[in-house]
Amino acid sequence: MKVSILLIFVFISSYSYAQFYEDWTEPFAITDSMSINTNPDLLADTDILNGDVVIFYEKKMDATSNTQIWMRNLTTLEDEQEILAVENIDFRNPKLLVYSPISNTRCFIIYESNESGNFNIYGIEFFEDGSFGSSFQLTNTPEAENACYVNSIDEGLSICWEADNDILFSQVYFSQDTLLLEEVVTIDTNNCFEPICSSDHIFWRKMVNDSSHIYYSEYLPIGQWKEPEAIYESGHNIHLKMVEYMFYGWAEEQIIWENAGKVYIWDSNQGELTILEIEGIETIHEPAFLTYSFITDDYWEPAIFTFWSGEELSSEVFAYDNLGSAEALNISNNNYADSHTKLFMGKWGTNYFNTINIWQTEVNDNSVLYLSQVSVLIGGTNELEAKNSLTLQISPNPFKKQLEIEFNSINTDRSSLEIVDLTGNTILKEEFELIANNRKLFKWDPNVMSESLSEGIYFVKLSQGNSFLVKKVVYSK
């Protein structure tokens, strides 16, 4: 196994030629502060609810009450909504399984419940209009089912879970308005925990002599699973997660975990282990890593990395990226205990991406889920070349009522002007013939379009042929 130590301070400096714009938003509370809210999963950039961002999570009214599953629409910011709650029954660990063919996206919330006695795995469909179908049971075994994990990024729908310290796996298929499991395969037995999987790889923690080791198996071309094999057996390895990696719809398989306050990443394709360190940060806890791939005029992999660090009663959530940051950024910045960081993909396209970071903050013996997001509109050398042919000026910035956008080109060609919000939504798009050396002035008044348009950061993009320029603007009411 190849092992390398990657000092992120150096790693971050790459691709400085690209012009980009990125700002972590001010954290805001997704949930109330009078209950215990944990374990979120996020739905974004689908046909459901017209592409709204929706979060599902566990909620307990107090430490002794049953666990419920709630949701909230983060686009409309409607009130929290109770989804699954029955007296004396627990509903926990909501996971989203999304099937997105060319049309007719289907979304299911997979969860664990003890409604039939011991814990089994159930599902319920979440429809495009925001309504729910009837719940159905996926497993029915005498052992308690735990740590269910679903994967719907790559080819096929997969599910893995823990039962009586054994690791189980199955493919999932549709049967009218429900889901069914194919053959359930036992991957490993005894002292196994927290599996994560794709359609052909599965990873988990295994206790050996009071230490937690990282194991894996893969589905072989001969049609069976490989015998379990240890990836890393030194020290105590915890907080195992899949690295979210997206390249125009295809997912790579990398995992990330914590060991003694350091971060380890293993690439299943290369068989390479990387140890990440950040200058100025002594210990890193519960790391989350998300990587995108883009082809502009070159190949580029922007990456977002979040974690918490510090004393437990005053810990903070930090973010790092390879977009030009010189140091880790404190994005929670409060006097509470912050932990359990999770990264989710928001909307993304050929030249932008939106990443959402959610964490747990302890407030008066309760747990509040907080959110901050970063959005990046990416340009490569095409954009640098555009500076020689296009001009784009905006004023005033920040603005309250009307923004004046002045632009010009040395070429005569079909052009477009776009206003894009932080999540990648196109607010306005105008197309026109831009005459060489003929200055144009466009006035944008957000209140004319929609009184509900929120304050915040927007991007103005001028495009002509393969060239484009982008300016960031702040709208305040």
C-alpha positions in Angstrom: 0.0 0.0 0.0 1.3 3.4 -1.0 1.3 6.0 1.9 1.8 9.7 1.4 1.6 12.7 3.7 -0.2 15.6 2.1 0.3 19.0 3.7 -2.9 20.8 2.8 -1.2 24.2 3.1 0.8 23.3 -0.1 -2.0 21.4 -1.8 -4.3 24.4 -1.7 -2.1 26.6 -3.8 -2.8 24.8 -7.1 -4.8 26.1 -10.0 -4.3 29.8 -9.0 -4.9 30.8 -12.7 -8.6 30.3 -12.3 -10.8 33.2 -11.4 -13.4 32.2 -8.8 -15.7 33.7 -6.2 -16.4 32.0 -2.9 -17.9 33.1 0.4 -19.1 30.9 3.3 -22.5 32.3 4.3 -23.3 33.3 7.9 -24.4 30.3 9.9 -28.1 30.0 10.6 -30.1 27.6 12.7 -32.1 25.1 10.7 -33.9 23.7 13.8 -35.3 25.0 17.0 -33.1 25.2 20.1 -35.7 23.5 22.5 -35.1 19.9 21.2 -32.3 17.5 20.3 -31.7 17.5 16.6 -29.2 15.2 15.0 -28.2 13.1 12.0 -29.2 15.1 8.9 -29.4 14.1 5.3 -30.0 16.5 2.4 -31.9 16.5 -0.9 -30.8 19.0 -3.5 -30.8 19.6 -7.2 -33.5 17.1 -8.2 -37.0 17.3 -9.7 -38.5 17.1 -6.2 -40.3 20.3 -5.1 -38.9 22.1 -8.2 -35.3 21.6 -7.1 -35.7 23.0 -3.5 -33.2 22.0 -0.9 -34.8 19.8 1.8 -33.2 18.5 4.9 -34.4 15.4 6.9 -33.1 14.7 10.4 -33.8 13.1 13.8 -35.5 15.0 16.6 -36.1 14.2 20.2 -38.2 16.5 22.4 -35.9 15.7 25.4 -33.3 13.1 26.4 -35.9 10.5 27.4 -38.4 10.9 24.6 -38.7 8.8 21.4 -36.8 9.7 18.3 -38.8 11.2 15.4 -38.0 12.1 11.9 -38.6 15.7 10.7 -37.9 17.8 7.6 -37.5 21.4 6.6 -37.5 23.1 3.2 -34.4 25.2 3.2 -35.3 27.1 0.0 -38.6 28.4 1.2 -37.6 28.3 4.9 -41.0 27.0 5.9 -41.5 25.8 9.4 -40.1 22.4 10.4 -42.4 19.5 9.5 -43.0 16.3 11.4 -42.7 13.2 9.1 -42.6 10.1 11.3 -43.6 10.3 14.9 -45.6 7.8 16.9 -45.8 7.5 20.7 -43.5 4.8 22.2 -41.9 4.1 18.7 -38.5 5.3 17.5 -37.8 6.5 14.0 -34.1 7.1 13.3 -31.2 7.5 10.9 -33.0 8.9 7.8 -31.1 8.3 4.6 -32.1 9.5 1.1 -32.1 7.1 -1.8 -32.7 9.0 -5.0 -33.1 7.5 -8.5 -32.7 10.1 -11.2 -33.1 8.8 -14.8 -33.7 11.3 -17.6 -37.1 12.0 -16.2 -39.4 11.0 -13.3 -37.0 11.3 -10.3 -38.0 9.0 -7.4 -36.9 9.7 -3.9 -37.2 7.4 -0.8 -36.4 8.1 2.8 -34.9 4.9 4.2 -34.9 4.7 8.0 -34.8 2.4 11.0 -37.7 1.8 13.4 -38.7 -0.5 16.2 -42.4 -0.4 15.3 -42.4 -4.2 14.8 -40.5 -4.9 18.0 -36.8 -4.8 17.3 -35.2 -2.3 14.9 -35.7 -3.0 11.2 -35.2 -1.0 8.0 -38.2 0.8 6.4 -38.8 3.2 3.6 -41.3 5.8 2.5 -41.5 7.6 -0.9 -41.2 11.4 -1.1 -43.1 12.6 -4.1 -42.3 15.6 -6.4 -45.1 17.7 -4.9 -43.7 17.2 -1.3 -46.2 14.6 -0.2 -45.4 11.1 1.1 -46.5 7.6 0.2 -47.1 4.7 2.6 -44.3 3.3 4.6 -43.0 -0.2 3.8 -40.7 -2.7 5.5 -37.4 -3.7 3.9 -36.0 -6.1 6.5 -37.5 -8.4 9.0 -34.9 -10.2 11.1 -34.6 -11.1 14.8 -31.4 -9.0 15.1 -31.6 -5.2 15.5 -30.6 -3.4 12.3 -28.3 -0.4 12.8 -26.2 2.1 10.9 -28.0 1.8 7.6 -26.3 3.5 4.7 -27.6 3.9 1.2 -25.9 4.8 -2.1 -27.6 6.0 -5.3 -24.8 8.0 -6.9 -23.2 5.4 -9.1 -24.8 2.6 -11.2 -27.5 0.9 -9.2 -29.1 1.4 -5.8 -27.2 -0.1 -2.9 -27.8 -0.5 0.8 -25.6 -1.8 3.6 -26.2 -2.1 7.4 -25.1 -3.6 10.6 -27.0 -6.4 12.3 -25.7 -8.0 15.5 -22.2 -6.7 14.7 -22.3 -8.3 11.2 -22.1 -6.3 8.0 -24.8 -6.9 5.4 -25.3 -5.7 1.8 -28.0 -5.8 -0.8 -28.9 -4.1 -4.1 -32.3 -2.4 -4.2 -34.9 -2.6 -6.9 -38.3 -1.0 -7.6 -41.6 -2.9 -7.3 -44.4 -0.5 -8.2 -44.8 2.0 -5.3 -42.3 0.3 -3.0 -38.7 -1.0 -2.9 -37.4 -4.5 -2.4 -34.0 -6.0 -1.6 -32.2 -8.5 -3.8 -30.2 -11.2 -2.1 -28.8 -10.1 1.2 -25.1 -10.9 1.5 -23.2 -11.1 4.7 -19.9 -9.4 4.1 -18.2 -9.8 7.5 -19.1 -11.0 11.0 -18.2 -10.2 14.6 -17.4 -6.8 16.0 -18.2 -4.9 12.8 -19.6 -1.4 12.7 -20.6 1.6 10.6 -20.6 0.3 7.0 -20.5 2.6 4.0 -20.9 1.3 0.4 -21.3 1.8 -3.3 -22.6 -0.8 -5.7 -19.3 -2.7 -5.8 -17.3 -1.6 -2.7 -18.1 -1.7 1.0 -16.0 -0.3 3.9 -16.5 -0.7 7.7 -14.9 -0.5 11.1 -13.9 -3.7 12.9 -12.9 -4.0 16.5 -9.7 -6.0 17.0 -8.0 -6.1 20.4 -9.9 -3.0 21.6 -8.8 -1.0 18.5 -10.9 0.0 15.6 -9.5 -1.0 12.2 -10.7 -0.1 8.7 -11.7 -3.0 6.4 -13.1 -3.3 2.9 -14.4 -5.7 0.3 -15.2 -5.4 -3.4 -17.5 -7.2 -5.8 -15.3 -9.3 -8.1 -15.9 -9.9 -11.9 -16.6 -13.6 -11.1 -19.8 -12.5 -9.4 -18.9 -12.8 -5.7 -17.6 -10.5 -2.9 -13.9 -10.6 -2.1 -12.8 -11.8 1.4 -12.6 -8.9 3.9 -9.3 -7.2 3.9 -7.8 -4.7 6.3 -7.0 -1.2 4.9 -5.5 0.2 8.0 -4.8 -1.5 11.3 -2.8 1.0 13.3 -4.3 3.0 16.2 -8.0 3.6 16.8 -9.8 4.7 13.6 -13.2 6.4 13.9 -15.7 8.5 12.0 -15.5 6.6 8.7 -17.2 8.5 5.8 -17.3 8.2 2.0 -15.6 11.0 0.2 -18.2 12.6 -2.0 -16.6 12.9 -5.4 -18.6 13.8 -8.5 -17.3 13.9 -12.1 -20.3 14.7 -14.4 -22.4 12.0 -12.7 -19.8 9.3 -12.1 -18.6 8.7 -8.6 -15.1 7.8 -7.5 -14.6 5.7 -4.3 -12.6 7.2 -1.6 -13.0 7.0 2.1 -12.0 9.4 4.9 -11.6 8.8 8.7 -10.0 10.1 11.8 -7.2 8.6 13.8 -5.6 10.4 16.8 -6.7 13.8 15.6 -5.4 13.3 12.0 -7.2 12.6 8.8 -6.7 9.6 6.6 -8.0 9.2 3.0 -7.9 5.9 1.1 -8.4 5.7 -2.7 -9.8 2.3 -3.6 -8.8 2.7 -7.3 -5.2 3.5 -6.6 -4.8 1.6 -3.4 -3.2 4.7 -1.9 -3.4 6.0 1.6 -3.0 9.8 2.2 -2.5 11.4 5.6 -3.8 15.0 5.6 -2.3 17.7 7.8 -3.2 21.4 8.1 -0.8 24.0 9.3 -1.9 25.7 12.5 -4.5 23.0 13.4 -3.3 20.5 16.0 -6.2 18.1 16.0 -8.9 17.4 13.4 -12.2 15.7 14.3 -15.0 14.2 12.2 -13.6 15.2 8.8 -15.8 15.5 5.8 -14.4 15.9 2.2 -16.2 16.7 -1.0 -14.6 16.9 -4.4 -16.0 18.0 -7.8 -14.4 17.7 -11.2 -14.9 20.2 -14.0 -13.6 20.6 -17.6 -13.5 24.2 -18.6 -10.5 24.7 -20.8 -8.6 22.4 -18.5 -9.3 19.7 -15.9 -9.9 20.9 -12.4 -10.9 19.3 -9.1 -12.1 21.9 -6.6 -12.3 20.3 -3.1 -14.0 21.3 0.1 -12.9 20.0 3.5 -14.6 20.6 6.8 -14.0 19.4 10.4 -14.2 20.5 14.0 -11.3 21.3 16.3 -10.7 22.7 19.8 -11.9 21.9 23.3 -15.2 20.0 23.3 -17.1 22.7 25.2 -15.9 25.4 22.9 -15.1 23.6 19.7 -15.5 25.3 16.3 -16.2 24.1 12.8 -13.6 24.9 10.2 -13.5 24.8 6.4 -10.6 24.4 4.0 -10.5 24.3 0.2 -8.2 24.4 -2.8 -9.7 27.6 -4.1 -6.9 29.8 -2.8 -7.4 29.8 0.9 -4.3 30.5 3.0 -5.6 29.0 6.2 -8.5 27.1 7.7 -11.6 29.3 8.1 -13.7 29.2 11.3 -17.2 29.1 9.9 -19.2 28.4 13.1 -17.4 31.1 15.2 -19.5 30.9 18.4 -19.0 30.1 22.1 -20.8 26.8 22.0 -19.7 23.2 21.3 -19.8 22.5 17.6 -19.4 19.0 16.1 -20.7 16.3 13.8 -19.9 18.1 10.5 -21.5 16.9 7.3 -20.9 18.1 3.7 -23.6 17.9 1.0 -23.6 18.7 -2.7 -26.0 21.5 -3.5 -26.7 22.5 -7.1 -23.9 22.3 -9.6 -23.2 22.6 -13.3 -20.5 22.9 -15.9 -18.9 26.0 -14.2 -20.3 26.4 -10.7 -21.0 24.4 -7.6 -22.7 24.9 -4.3 -21.7 23.0 -1.2 -23.7 22.9 2.1 -22.1 22.2 5.4 -24.3 21.2 8.4 -23.2 20.7 11.9 -24.5 20.2 15.4 -24.3 22.8 18.1 -25.0 22.1 21.8 -27.1 24.7 23.4 -28.5 24.3 27.0 -28.4 20.5 26.8 -30.1 20.5 23.4 -28.7 20.1 19.9 -29.3 22.6 17.1 -28.5 22.0 13.5 -26.7 24.9 11.8 -25.9 25.5 8.2 -23.4 27.4 6.2 -22.8 27.1 2.4 -20.2 28.1 -0.1 -20.8 28.7 -3.8 -18.2 29.0 -6.5 -18.6 30.2 -10.0 -15.5 28.9 -11.9 -13.5 30.3 -14.7 -10.4 29.0 -16.4 -8.0 30.5 -18.9 -10.9 31.2 -21.1 -12.0 33.8 -18.6 -8.5 35.3 -18.5 -8.5 35.6 -22.3 -11.9 37.2 -22.1 -10.3 40.1 -20.2 -8.6 41.1 -23.4 -11.8 41.1 -25.4 -14.7 41.8 -22.9 -15.3 44.5 -20.3 -17.8 44.2 -17.5 -18.4 46.9 -14.9 -21.1 47.0 -12.2 -22.2 49.8 -9.9 -23.0 50.5 -7.1 -21.7 47.5 -5.2 -23.3 46.7 -2.8 -26.6 48.0 -4.2 -30.2 48.4 -2.8 -32.5 49.3 -5.6 -31.0 49.2 -9.0 -27.7 47.8 -10.4 -26.1 49.3 -13.5 -24.3 46.8 -15.6 -22.0 48.2 -18.3 -20.3 46.0 -20.8 -18.5 46.0 -24.1 -16.5 43.8 -26.5 -13.9 44.2 -29.3 -15.8 41.5 -31.3 -19.3 41.4 -32.8 -21.0 38.2 -31.7 -24.0 36.8 -30.0 -23.7 37.4 -26.3 -25.6 36.7 -23.0 -25.9 38.4 -19.6 -26.8 36.3 -16.6 -27.6 36.9 -12.9 -27.0 33.8 -10.8 -27.6 33.3 -7.1 -25.5 31.5 -4.5 -27.2 28.1 -5.2 -26.6 28.3 -9.0 -30.1 29.3 -9.9 -30.3 31.6 -12.9 -32.3 34.6 -11.8 -32.2 36.5 -15.1 -30.8 35.8 -18.6 -30.7 38.2 -21.5 -29.4 37.3 -24.9 -28.4 39.9 -27.6 -26.1 40.8 -30.4 -23.1 42.6 -29.0 -21.6 45.0 -31.6 -17.8 45.5 -31.4 -16.8 48.6 -29.4 -20.4 49.5 -28.8 -21.0 50.0 -25.1 -24.2 48.7 -23.6 -25.9 49.6 -20.4 -28.3 47.2 -18.6 -30.2 48.2 -15.5 -31.3 45.4 -13.1 -33.9 46.1 -10.5 -34.6 43.0 -8.4 -37.8 44.5 -7.0 -39.4 44.6 -10.4 -38.7 40.9 -10.9 -39.7 39.7 -7.4 -40.2 41.4 -4.1 -39.3 38.1 -2.4 -35.7 38.0 -3.8 -33.5 37.7 -0.8 -30.6 39.8 0.2 -27.1 38.4 -0.4 -24.5 37.6 -2.9 -25.2 37.3 -6.7 -23.0 36.8 -9.7 -23.2 38.8 -13.0 -21.8 36.8 -15.9 -21.2 38.1 -19.4 -20.6 35.5 -22.1 -19.5 35.7 -25.7 -18.5 32.6 -27.6 -16.2 30.6 -25.4 -15.2 33.6 -23.3 -16.9 35.0 -20.2 -16.4 37.4 -17.4 -17.9 37.2 -13.9 -18.5 39.9 -11.2 -19.7 39.4 -7.7 -22.4 41.8 -6.4 -24.0 42.2 -3.0 -27.8 43.0 -2.8 -29.1 44.6 0.4 -32.6 45.8 0.9 
